[in-house]
Amino acid sequence: MSIYDKCLVCGRPFPPNESLEHLARGRRVAYDPEQGRLWVICAVCRRWSLVPLESRWEALEELEKLTVDEGRLVSSTDNVALLRARNLEVVRVGRARLQEESWWRYGRELHRRRERTRKLAATASIGGAVAFAGSLAAGGTSMIAAWLFFSKGEALVAGARWLRFGSTAWQGRGKCLACGEVEGKFPFSGRNQLVWTQGGDDAEAGVEAGAVEAMKVSVPCPYCGGTWAEVRGRESVATLRRVLAYHHFSGATERRIEGAAKLVETVGGAERLPARFLRDGKTLPNMGRTGAVAMEIALHQKDERHLLEMELAELEARWRREEELAGIIDGELTPAPFVESVRRRIAGARWLS
């Protein structure tokens, strides 16, 4: 059995990747184009299996070309970069010469939501049509069958959204200054009335000027319309993320996602979007459809970046250990001239210039 078929540590089989002709197994790989190293990373035990040098150079050339031509930079440190290319996750040792585009990762999630909703609506419509036709053939009309048929799946999608989020957009303590009414929750149905503002210096929240945590949301009284509560800091961010996820339950079109990406790029990145976009205060309708999608992408990035930093730290530590072992293996078990020829061939490939 080939070394590419299974992990050398735990023995679990590597899945096929269908992206590399010369390395057909493994969907997470690591490589160092300067040193000519190539590893397949096990998805189960997360250990690195070093590919034999004599079987390495075609796969290295192919992998470097794929990441340069089609790779998306997820995140990077001074020593390693995490990229995605086709169905591969790639750890590249060294600085990646690709611009990080954080928007595309969450854009894929919004696109998946849209496809899921379309399938759900289609399934409901087909099922409703079959049930409706059956009830007519039996000489009667089922109310449930008629409801599914004429709603074209919208009712089922709304039900799925309710099961996912419930009906409450925010829950906490509030007292209206106008009517004195105290209520414990605010419904999603009134989400268009919520007003978000990105503050500057905010001593109460204990955050820096322009930070996402400086955001605040004014919650209107569900009875008289006066200000019922003003939520600040992380709770405000969490509320907006929840409202936007509810609002975009059905996802977004590729055109809308591309427009949101351009908006993020125009303001100088996802980190700057909230401060510039919400500076004067905005409701959900004021954001516009494209702006609301861009805001969801921007807020998602902050949490994702924290997780990526932890993963990159782990990957860099793992690389240092594996590189030390690979240096011993390549240096002691392989003739030195062959090692150097492979390294030069990968590092000096014409598409790296």
MARBA-457825 format. One record per residue (C-alpha): x, z, y. Coordinates in steps of 0.02 Angstrom, whole numbers, plus 50000, padded with zeros to 5 digits. Layout:
XZY/...
//
This chain:
500005000050000/500644995350174/501245009050291/499925003150415/498495007450295/498555026350309/499275040950404/500965046650340/500505064950374/498715067650314/498475051750211/496855046650299/496625027750310/496845019450479/495315009250533/495534990550565/495704986150749/495394967150749/496424965650909/498214963850846/498744950950718/500374959850677/499674977550678/497954975950602/497684994650569/497435008950690/496375009750848/497535021450941/499355016350954/500875021651055/502375011351101/503945011351206/504454993651259/506154999351321/506695008351162/505744996851044/504695010850966/502955008750892/501805022050819/500055022150748/499105038050796/497935045850669/496195049450737/495985064350619/497605074350627/498235065850788/499995064050716/501065048750751/501665037450610/503225027450657/503115009050608/504695002850518/505844993650636/505944977750533/504034975950546/503934980950728/504484967650850/503054954950834/501784968950853/502714975951004/502734959051092/500904956151052/500414973651109/501354972551275/500574955651314/498834962351273/499014977651385/499714967451530/498374953851516/496844964251470/497304982651482/496364994951591/497345009751653/496415025851616/497705038051684/499585040551690/501025052351723/502825048151767/503235045751583/501675039851490/500125029751528/498465029651435/497645012551432/496195003751346/496274985751289/494854978051187/494464991151054/496174999551066/496735015451151/498555013051196/499865025851246/501245016451337/502875025451369/503505021951545/502615017751706/501195005351683/501124991751814/499234991451819/498094998451953/496975012551895/495145007451911/494185023151870/492505014951903/492525003451751/492465017651623/490855025051688/490215007451723/490265004451537/489215020151511/487895013951635/487874997151547/487635005751378/486165015551450/485344999351504/485554991351333/484885007051248/483355007351360/483004988951330/483074991451142/481965006751153/480684997351259/480724982351143/480474993250989/479005002151071/478194985751124/478354978050952/477694993750868/476254994750992/475814976450967/475774978450778/474724994250789/473564986450919/473294970850814/472974981550661/471684992150750/470774976650814/470764969150639/469994985350575/468594983650701/469184996950825/470505000350955/471755014550943/472105022651112/473905026251061/474165008351004/473425001551165/474485013451269/476095007851183/475614989551194/475104988651377/476475000251443/477784988051374/478835002651316/478945011051488/477985026251429/479155028651281/480675027151394/479915040051513/479625051551364/481425049551307/482025053851482/480935069451485/481625074951316/483395072551382/483205081151551/481545090351556/480625090651722/481695102451827/483025095551945/483605112452010/483235130351963/483735145752062/483175157752196/482425151452357/481265157152495/480485145452620/480855150752798/479225142852858/477905148752735/478855162552642/478445155052473/479655159652333/479855147652187/481105146552046/481285127852019/481155110752098/480515095751999/481335078751971/479755070852038/480255076752212/482075071152199/481905058552342/481645073252462/483295081752424/484605079752562/486465079852519/487805082452650/489695082152632/490375096252738/492055097952824/492875114952830/491745126252730/492355144152727/490855150252628/491195138352485/493055142152493/493575123952480/494655111952578/493925100052707/493295084052627/493315090952449/491865086752334/491485105352320/491105105852507/489495096652470/487825105052502/486035100552462/484495105752560/483035109052443/481345106852529/479895118652499/478725110652371/477245118152467/477515115452654/479055104252663/480135116852756/481905121552699/481695131952543/483525133552489/485245126952534/486375125152383/488255123852412/489855120052321/489935116752135/488095120052110/487685106352234/488855094152144/488085098551975/486335096052046/486755079052116/487555073551953/486015079151858/484825070351979/485845054251975/485935054351784/484045056551778/483795043051909/484925030951816/484285035051642/483965016451614/485735011951668/486204998051788/486494979351784/488244972251782/487964965451957/487484982752020/488994990551935/490144977552013/489384981152184/489664999752160/491464996452109/491754986352269/491005000552371/492165013152288/493645001652323/493124998852504/493125017452547/494825020052467/494375026752295/493115037852207/493905053752276/493515048552455/491775041752426/490745057952441/491565063252604/491285046352687/489625041852609/488715058452633/489505063652798/487885062352898/486735067952757/485785056652638/484275056952526/484235046952364/483295032252447/484525032352593/485985029952473/485285013452413/485345007852233/487165002352237/487705017752335/486845029452211/487745021152065/489395022652159/489065041152190/488745044552006/490375035851962/491335045952093/490645062852038/490955058951855/492775054851891/493205072351950/492735080651786/493495066451686/495145067551779/495345085951732/495095081851548/496265066951558/497635077551636/497525089451489/497575074951365/499045066651451/500035082951450/499745084151263/500205065851236/501815067551336/502335082951238/501945073951074/502915058551130/504475068851168/504445076350992/504095059650908/505405050651013/506745063050957/506285059950775/506165041050801/507885040850881/508615049250726/507705037250608/508125021450705/509895026950742/510405032950570/509395021850454/509475005450549/511024995250599/511354997850785/511484979150833/509744975950761/509014990550861/509764983851022/509174965950991/507384971850965/507444982751121/508084968351228/506814956351159/505324967551205/505994973951371/506494956551428/504924947151375/504444933651501/502734941151541/503524957351602/504414948651744/
//
